[in-house]
């Protein structure tokens, strides 16, 4: 028997199940750097770099453990083509891998193994608390798929923040009413910076290669300092828990100019590359709660992101693919504005959120949902173009997590499959949660006319267009009540101005 173990770029777990029964006399690990993985969407330079650097550091770890390894660097072949060559050349009879985080790769590997008559063992990814099989079983009898019910199920099953088998610590399941506040009018004050890492020799080699190979790709590498090893990821986790977690909950939705990270953990890259295990992230937060007397509301808010939302969207992804990738509930068809790739817009909120994204490859969840995502929905952008942008531009974007967040949460493109309403807002929300509106040429409280905020005009235009549906939903009925307070004449002016904005969307 010749067993080949394929490890993909987002499966860098030294404790992976595919390595547990490794036999160096018959087994070999294969890692492939395919340039196609960097170009099938127009990937941010920092995203390409973090994957390549983390992969090369992981390969170095495997070699230090005397694990037989073939590492194909800088291949011009697709991952499928490179894998095919290896299977044939090595006369492989058994291929082993963890289930990929992208549907297209899952199908490609399955089809290739079938074509070459290779025995394929595609193992469930036990990095996650909840397997795809378990999620399907949980979802099978549900009339509605909602995070809240799944989150409670996970908390109970894994005994996380529970007083007993059924009662949550503190007597309630979440504490959103105590979290998600804006910064004060004077700004966020001093924020303890997340732990960053100077590029070592391997990373510097990768950065030089990316600049040389992908000069026209979006984004900058000048600020590349992400954790790319297991040791760095653990240090980043410890630093967040000690210095930043205590303030995370309160300000997790707050935004401020030139404040790219706020109090967020920015651990998503390490989690999604599998340098960190979610169990150790949860345990670190629980230890801080118990030993450092951190506020329950902020710890619960953080834990919900990890054991709740992260696990939930992965389950949804595998439950609803491949249909999720083409969902377009509102039948929106407009092209993504070019300034999503340049930040060259007059809207301060979009300029800042996209500008920091180009600089770091990162924006936090409210910037993604209520700034770039909100505008894309209100401007009726084709969901597939928006999804491709999110997948390309963020260093932590892997399709299993990116697509459900964009299609389901930001764009309502799957018609409320797991959300109870579209997440839309006008410039008033942006003003309340940030200082983006200060000094902007557009006014958040003006609905139409030259000074009107495009977000505000398009918000009211969207409500007018979908008023009947919003009236029928208790979660959105208040929005249409407010709409009814606007005169018919002003509603007509809003619609006319929205049409004008959309006709010149590249120059707003």
MARNURO-942524 format. One line per field, with one value per residue (C-alpha): x, y, z; residue number from 0. Coordinates in Angstrom, 1 decimal, always signed. Layout:
BEGIN
x	(X:...) $
y	(Y:...) $
z	(Z:...) $
n	(NUM:...) $
//
This chain:
BEGIN
x	(+0.0:+1.2:-0.8:-0.6:-1.8:-2.9:-2.8:-4.4:-3.3:-6.1:-5.4:-2.2:-2.9:+0.0:-2.6:-4.7:-6.4:-4.6:-1.3:-2.2:-1.5:+1.2:+3.6:+6.8:+7.5:+4.4:+2.9:+3.9:+2.5:+1.8:+1.4:+0.8:+1.2:-1.0:-1.0:-4.5:-5.6:-4.4:-5.9:-9.4:-10.5:-8.3:-6.7:-5.3:-1.5:-1.6:-4.0:-1.7:+1.3:-0.3:-1.3:+2.1:+4.1:+2.0:+2.2:+6.0:+6.4:+4.1:+6.2:+9.3:+7.5:+6.7:+10.3:+11.6:+9.4:+11.0:+7.7:+8.2:+7.0:+6.6:+6.1:+5.4:+6.2:+4.9:+3.1:+1.5:-0.9:-4.2:-4.3:-6.2:-3.7:-0.7:-2.4:-3.1:+0.5:+1.6:-1.0:+0.1:+3.9:+3.9:+1.5:-0.6:-3.4:-4.8:-5.4:-6.2:-7.3:-9.5:-12.7:-11.8:-13.2:-14.4:-17.0:-15.2:-12.1:-14.1:-15.7:-12.4:-10.7:-13.6:-13.8:-10.1:-9.9:-12.8:-11.2:-7.8:-9.4:-7.7:-9.2:-10.1:-10.6:-11.9:-12.1:-14.5:-12.7:-12.5:-11.0:-14.6:-16.9:-19.8:-19.3:-21.3:-23.2:-24.1:-25.3:-27.5:-29.1:-29.6:-31.1:-33.3:-36.4:-36.1:-38.7:-36.2:-32.4:-31.4:-28.1:-29.7:-31.1:-27.9:-25.8:-27.8:-27.4:-23.6:-23.3:-25.3:-23.5:-20.0:-20.8:-19.6:-20.7:-23.3:-24.4:-25.9:-27.1:-29.8:-29.1:-26.6:-24.3:-25.8:-29.4:-29.5:-28.0:-26.6:-25.9:-26.2:-28.0:-24.8:-22.5:-22.2:-21.9:-20.3:-17.2:-17.6:-17.8:-14.2:-13.2:-11.9:-9.0:-6.0:-6.4:-3.9:-2.6:-3.0:+0.3:+1.9:+5.0:+7.9:+8.3:+11.1:+13.3:+10.6:+8.0:+10.3:+11.0:+7.2:+6.6:+9.2:+7.7:+4.1:+5.3:+7.1:+4.5:+1.3:+2.2:-1.3:-3.2:-5.0:-3.6:-0.4:+2.3:+3.9:+2.1:+2.2:+2.7:+0.2:+0.9:+2.0:+3.1:+1.4:+3.7:+2.9:-0.9:-0.7:+1.1:-1.5:-4.3:-2.6:-2.1:-5.7:-7.1:-4.8:-4.9:-8.0:-10.7:-12.1:-13.1:-14.1:-17.8:-18.7:-17.1:-17.4:-19.7:-17.9:-16.1:-13.7:-11.5:-8.1:-8.9:-8.6:-8.6:-10.5:-10.7:-11.2:-9.2:-8.1:-7.6:-9.7:-6.7:-5.1:-8.3:-9.2:-5.6:-6.0:-3.0:-5.4:-8.0:-11.3:-11.4:-8.2:-9.6:-12.8:-10.8:-8.5:-11.6:-13.2:-10.0:-9.8:-13.4:-12.8:-9.4:-9.3:-12.9:-13.7:-17.2:-19.5:-21.1:-17.9:-16.7:-20.0:-20.1:-16.7:-17.5:-20.7:-18.6:-16.5:-18.7:-21.8:-21.6:-18.4:-19.7:-23.2:-22.1:-19.9:-22.8:-25.0:-22.4:-22.2:-26.0:-26.8:-24.0:-23.8:-27.1:-25.8:-23.2:-25.8:-28.5:-30.0:-33.3:-33.7:-32.4:-29.8:-27.6:-25.5:-21.7:-19.5:-18.1:-14.4:-13.7:-14.3:-10.8:-9.3:-11.2:-11.5:-14.9:-16.2:-18.1:-15.9:-17.3:-16.5:-13.2:-12.0:-13.3:-12.0:-8.8:-7.9:-8.8:-6.4:-3.8:-4.1:-6.5:-8.7:-11.9:-14.0:-17.4:-19.5:-17.4:-18.0:-21.7:-23.0:-20.6:-19.4:-22.1:-25.0:-24.1:-23.8:-27.3:-28.8:-27.1:-28.4:-25.0:-24.9:-24.3:-21.7:-19.6:-19.8:-18.9:-15.9:-14.7:-15.0:-13.3:-10.4:-9.9:-9.8:-6.9:-9.2:-11.6:-12.2:-15.4:-17.1:-17.1:-17.1:-20.0:-22.7:-21.8:-22.0:-24.9:-27.0:-26.1:-24.9:-27.0:-30.1:-29.5:-30.8:-34.1:-33.7:-32.6:-31.0:-31.6:-35.0:-34.5:-32.2:-29.5:-29.9:-29.3:-29.1:-26.4:-28.0:-26.7:-23.2:-23.2:-24.4:-21.7:-18.7:-17.2:-17.1:-19.7:-17.6:-16.2:-17.9:-19.3:-22.5:-25.0:-26.4:-29.8:-30.4:-32.5:-32.2:-30.4:-26.8:-25.8:-27.7:-25.8:-25.9:-26.4:-29.5:-31.0:-30.6:-31.9:-35.2:-35.4:-34.9:-37.7:-40.0:-39.3:-39.8:-42.4:-45.0:-42.6:-41.2:-44.7:-45.3:-42.2:-42.5:-38.7:-38.9:-42.3:-40.9:-38.9:-42.0:-43.8:-41.1:-41.4:-45.1:-44.1:-42.4:-44.7:-45.5:-43.8:-40.6:-40.7:-40.8:-37.8:-35.9:-36.6:-35.4:-32.3:-31.6:-31.8:-29.3:-26.9:-27.0:-26.5:-23.2:-22.2:-18.6:-18.2:-20.0) $
y	(+0.0:+3.5:+6.1:+9.8:+12.3:+15.6:+18.6:+21.8:+25.3:+25.8:+22.5:+23.3:+21.3:+19.2:+17.2:+16.5:+13.1:+12.3:+12.4:+10.4:+6.9:+8.0:+5.2:+6.7:+3.4:+3.6:+7.0:+10.4:+13.9:+16.1:+19.9:+21.9:+25.7:+26.2:+29.7:+29.0:+29.2:+32.8:+33.9:+32.2:+35.2:+38.4:+37.8:+40.4:+40.1:+39.7:+36.8:+35.0:+35.7:+34.4:+31.1:+30.5:+31.6:+29.5:+26.5:+26.7:+27.1:+24.0:+22.1:+23.0:+21.6:+18.3:+18.0:+18.5:+15.6:+13.4:+13.0:+12.2:+15.2:+16.4:+20.2:+21.5:+25.2:+27.9:+25.5:+26.9:+23.9:+23.8:+21.9:+19.1:+18.9:+18.8:+16.2:+14.1:+14.1:+13.0:+10.2:+8.8:+9.3:+7.8:+5.0:+5.9:+3.4:+5.3:+9.1:+10.5:+14.1:+16.2:+17.4:+20.7:+24.0:+24.8:+22.8:+23.0:+21.4:+18.7:+17.8:+18.0:+15.6:+13.2:+13.2:+12.8:+9.8:+8.2:+8.9:+7.3:+4.5:+5.6:+4.7:+8.0:+8.5:+12.0:+12.5:+14.8:+17.8:+17.3:+20.8:+21.8:+21.1:+20.1:+17.8:+18.3:+15.1:+16.3:+19.6:+17.9:+15.8:+18.9:+20.9:+18.0:+18.7:+22.5:+24.7:+27.6:+27.5:+30.1:+30.7:+31.1:+27.6:+26.0:+28.1:+26.8:+23.3:+23.7:+25.3:+22.5:+19.7:+20.9:+22.4:+25.9:+28.6:+26.4:+26.2:+22.8:+20.7:+23.2:+26.6:+29.1:+31.0:+34.3:+33.1:+34.1:+32.9:+36.1:+39.6:+41.7:+44.3:+45.0:+44.8:+46.5:+50.1:+52.9:+54.6:+57.8:+61.1:+61.6:+58.4:+55.0:+56.3:+54.1:+50.6:+47.9:+46.8:+43.2:+41.2:+41.4:+39.5:+40.8:+38.6:+36.0:+34.7:+32.4:+35.1:+37.6:+35.1:+34.7:+38.5:+39.0:+36.2:+37.6:+41.1:+39.7:+37.2:+39.2:+42.9:+43.9:+42.2:+44.4:+45.4:+46.1:+43.9:+46.8:+46.0:+42.2:+41.0:+38.1:+35.0:+32.2:+29.5:+27.6:+29.3:+32.7:+32.0:+30.8:+34.0:+36.1:+34.2:+34.7:+38.4:+39.0:+37.2:+39.1:+42.6:+43.0:+40.5:+42.5:+45.4:+43.3:+42.8:+46.4:+47.8:+44.8:+46.9:+50.2:+51.9:+54.8:+56.3:+54.8:+52.2:+49.1:+46.4:+48.0:+45.5:+42.5:+39.4:+39.1:+35.4:+34.3:+33.8:+31.5:+29.6:+29.3:+28.1:+25.6:+27.0:+27.3:+24.9:+26.5:+24.4:+26.1:+29.5:+28.8:+27.4:+30.5:+32.8:+30.6:+30.7:+34.4:+34.7:+32.4:+33.5:+37.2:+38.0:+39.3:+40.6:+37.7:+39.7:+40.3:+36.7:+35.3:+37.6:+36.3:+32.7:+33.0:+34.0:+30.9:+28.0:+29.6:+31.6:+30.0:+26.5:+27.5:+29.0:+26.1:+23.7:+25.9:+26.0:+22.2:+21.9:+24.3:+23.9:+24.1:+26.1:+28.8:+29.9:+31.1:+32.3:+35.7:+36.2:+39.8:+39.1:+41.9:+42.3:+45.5:+45.2:+45.7:+49.3:+49.5:+51.5:+48.4:+47.5:+51.0:+52.8:+55.8:+57.0:+60.2:+58.2:+58.3:+55.1:+53.1:+54.8:+54.0:+50.4:+49.5:+51.5:+49.5:+46.3:+47.1:+48.0:+44.9:+42.5:+42.9:+44.6:+43.6:+42.0:+45.2:+47.0:+43.9:+43.6:+47.1:+49.1:+47.2:+44.6:+46.9:+49.2:+46.2:+45.1:+48.6:+49.2:+45.9:+44.4:+40.9:+38.6:+36.5:+39.6:+40.6:+37.1:+37.0:+40.3:+39.1:+35.9:+37.7:+40.6:+39.3:+37.3:+35.1:+34.3:+30.6:+29.8:+27.8:+30.9:+33.7:+32.6:+32.1:+35.4:+37.3:+35.5:+34.8:+37.6:+40.7:+40.3:+38.2:+36.5:+33.2:+34.8:+34.5:+30.8:+31.4:+35.1:+36.7:+39.9:+41.8:+43.6:+47.1:+50.5:+54.1:+56.7:+57.3:+53.9:+54.7:+58.0:+56.4:+53.7:+55.6:+59.0:+58.2:+60.9:+63.7:+65.7:+63.6:+65.6:+63.6:+64.1:+61.0:+62.6:+64.0:+61.6:+63.1:+65.8:+66.7:+66.4:+63.2:+60.3:+57.5:+54.9:+56.9:+57.4:+53.8:+52.6:+54.4:+53.5:+49.8:+50.1:+51.7:+48.9:+46.1:+47.7:+44.9:+42.2:+44.3:+45.0:+41.3:+40.7:+41.7:+42.3:+44.9:+46.4:+49.3:+50.3:+50.6:+52.5:+55.1:+55.1:+55.8:+59.1:+60.3:+62.1:+60.5:+63.5:+62.9:+59.2:+60.0:+62.3:+59.6:+57.1:+59.6:+60.4:+56.7:+56.1:+58.9:+57.5:+54.1:+55.5:+57.1:+54.7:+54.7:+58.4:+58.7) $
z	(+0.0:-0.8:+1.2:+0.2:+2.8:+1.2:+3.5:+2.2:+3.0:+5.6:+7.4:+9.2:+12.3:+13.6:+15.7:+12.6:+12.5:+9.2:+11.0:+14.0:+12.6:+10.2:+9.1:+7.6:+5.9:+3.6:+4.1:+2.7:+3.1:+0.1:+0.2:-3.0:-3.6:-6.6:-8.2:-9.3:-5.6:-5.6:-8.9:-9.3:-7.3:-7.5:-4.1:-1.8:-1.7:+2.1:+1.8:-0.7:+1.6:+4.8:+3.2:+1.6:+4.6:+7.0:+4.7:+4.4:+8.2:+8.6:+6.1:+8.2:+11.3:+9.5:+8.3:+11.9:+12.9:+10.2:+8.4:+4.7:+2.7:-0.8:-0.9:-4.4:-4.4:-6.8:-9.1:-12.2:-12.2:-10.6:-7.3:-9.0:-11.8:-9.5:-7.3:-10.4:-11.4:-7.9:-7.6:-11.0:-10.5:-7.0:-7.9:-5.0:-4.0:-1.1:-0.8:+2.6:+3.4:+5.7:+4.1:+2.3:+3.4:-0.2:-2.1:-5.4:-4.0:-2.3:-5.6:-7.5:-5.1:-5.1:-8.9:-9.3:-7.0:-8.8:-12.2:-11.2:-9.2:-6.0:-2.7:-1.1:+2.7:+3.2:+6.9:+8.8:+10.1:+13.9:+14.3:+14.7:+17.6:+15.3:+12.4:+9.2:+9.9:+13.4:+12.0:+9.4:+12.1:+14.3:+11.4:+10.1:+12.3:+12.5:+10.8:+11.1:+11.3:+13.8:+15.6:+19.0:+19.2:+17.8:+20.2:+23.2:+21.9:+21.7:+25.1:+26.7:+24.9:+25.6:+29.0:+28.2:+30.6:+32.2:+35.8:+35.3:+32.4:+31.4:+33.0:+31.6:+33.9:+34.8:+34.1:+30.4:+27.2:+25.8:+27.0:+23.9:+25.8:+27.7:+24.6:+21.3:+22.3:+20.3:+21.4:+23.4:+21.4:+22.3:+20.6:+21.7:+23.8:+24.1:+22.7:+23.5:+20.1:+19.0:+19.0:+15.7:+14.3:+12.2:+9.1:+9.5:+6.7:+5.3:+5.4:+3.7:+0.9:+0.5:+0.5:-2.2:-4.3:-4.0:-4.9:-7.9:-9.1:-8.3:-8.8:-10.1:-7.3:-4.7:-1.3:+0.4:+2.0:+3.8:+7.1:+6.9:+10.5:+10.9:+12.9:+10.6:+13.0:+15.8:+18.4:+17.1:+17.1:+20.7:+21.7:+19.9:+21.8:+25.1:+24.4:+23.4:+26.5:+28.8:+27.3:+25.0:+25.8:+28.8:+26.5:+23.4:+24.2:+24.9:+21.7:+19.3:+17.0:+17.4:+14.5:+14.3:+11.6:+11.4:+14.1:+12.1:+14.9:+17.8:+20.6:+18.3:+18.7:+15.0:+15.7:+12.8:+10.5:+13.0:+13.6:+9.9:+9.0:+11.9:+13.8:+16.7:+17.9:+18.9:+22.1:+23.4:+22.4:+24.4:+27.3:+27.4:+27.6:+30.3:+32.3:+32.1:+33.2:+36.2:+37.3:+36.3:+37.1:+33.6:+32.9:+31.9:+29.1:+27.2:+27.7:+26.6:+23.6:+22.5:+23.1:+21.1:+18.0:+18.3:+19.5:+18.1:+14.9:+13.5:+13.9:+12.7:+9.4:+8.6:+9.1:+6.9:+4.2:+3.8:+4.2:+1.5:-1.1:-4.0:-4.3:-1.8:-4.3:-6.9:-4.5:-5.6:-3.7:-4.9:-8.4:-8.1:-11.2:-10.8:-11.1:-8.1:-8.2:-9.1:-5.9:-3.8:-5.0:-4.6:-1.8:-4.2:-3.1:-1.4:+1.3:+4.4:+5.8:+2.7:+2.2:+5.7:+5.8:+2.3:+2.8:+5.9:+4.2:+1.3:+3.9:+6.2:+4.5:+7.5:+8.7:+11.7:+11.4:+11.6:+8.9:+6.7:+7.5:+8.0:+5.8:+2.7:+2.9:+3.7:+0.8:-1.6:-0.7:-0.9:-4.2:-5.6:-6.5:-7.9:-4.9:-6.7:-7.4:-3.8:-2.6:-4.9:-3.5:+0.2:-0.6:-2.4:-0.1:+3.5:+4.9:+6.9:+4.1:+3.3:+1.4:+4.2:+6.4:+3.8:+1.6:+4.3:+5.9:+2.7:+1.0:+4.1:+6.5:+4.5:+1.3:+2.3:-1.0:+0.3:+1.3:+5.1:+5.2:+8.6:+9.3:+10.2:+8.3:+5.9:+7.8:+6.3:+7.8:+6.7:+7.4:+10.8:+12.0:+10.7:+12.5:+15.7:+15.7:+14.3:+13.5:+9.8:+9.1:+10.6:+7.7:+5.0:+2.1:+2.5:+5.3:+7.0:+7.9:+4.3:+2.3:-1.2:-3.0:-3.6:+0.1:+0.8:+2.1:-0.6:+2.2:+3.4:+0.0:-1.0:+2.4:+2.0:-1.7:-0.7:+1.9:-0.7:-3.2:-0.7:+1.6:+1.3:+2.4:+5.2:+6.5:+6.9:+9.0:+12.7:+12.7:+9.9:+10.4:+12.4:+9.4:+7.2:+10.0:+9.8:+6.0:+6.3:+8.0:+4.8:+2.3:-1.0:-2.7:-0.7:-1.4:-5.1:-4.8:-2.9:-5.7:-8.3:-6.4:-5.8:-9.5:-10.1:-7.5:-9.1:-12.5:-11.5:-8.8:-9.9:-9.0:-5.6) $
n	(0:1:2:3:4:5:6:7:8:9:10:11:12:13:14:15:16:17:18:19:20:21:22:23:24:25:26:27:28:29:30:31:32:33:34:35:36:37:38:39:40:41:42:43:44:45:46:47:48:49:50:51:52:53:54:55:56:57:58:59:60:61:62:63:64:65:66:67:68:69:70:71:72:73:74:75:76:77:78:79:80:81:82:83:84:85:86:87:88:89:90:91:92:93:94:95:96:97:98:99:100:101:102:103:104:105:106:107:108:109:110:111:112:113:114:115:116:117:118:119:120:121:122:123:124:125:126:127:128:129:130:131:132:133:134:135:136:137:138:139:140:141:142:143:144:145:146:147:148:149:150:151:152:153:154:155:156:157:158:159:160:161:162:163:164:165:166:167:168:169:170:171:172:173:174:175:176:177:178:179:180:181:182:183:184:185:186:187:188:189:190:191:192:193:194:195:196:197:198:199:200:201:202:203:204:205:206:207:208:209:210:211:212:213:214:215:216:217:218:219:220:221:222:223:224:225:226:227:228:229:230:231:232:233:234:235:236:237:238:239:240:241:242:243:244:245:246:247:248:249:250:251:252:253:254:255:256:257:258:259:260:261:262:263:264:265:266:267:268:269:270:271:272:273:274:275:276:277:278:279:280:281:282:283:284:285:286:287:288:289:290:291:292:293:294:295:296:297:298:299:300:301:302:303:304:305:306:307:308:309:310:311:312:313:314:315:316:317:318:319:320:321:322:323:324:325:326:327:328:329:330:331:332:333:334:335:336:337:338:339:340:341:342:343:344:345:346:347:348:349:350:351:352:353:354:355:356:357:358:359:360:361:362:363:364:365:366:367:368:369:370:371:372:373:374:375:376:377:378:379:380:381:382:383:384:385:386:387:388:389:390:391:392:393:394:395:396:397:398:399:400:401:402:403:404:405:406:407:408:409:410:411:412:413:414:415:416:417:418:419:420:421:422:423:424:425:426:427:428:429:430:431:432:433:434:435:436:437:438:439:440:441:442:443:444:445:446:447:448:449:450:451:452:453:454:455:456:457:458:459:460:461:462:463:464:465:466:467:468:469:470:471:472:473:474:475:476:477:478:479:480:481:482:483:484:485:486:487:488:489:490:491:492:493:494:495:496:497:498:499:500:501:502:503:504:505:506:507) $
//
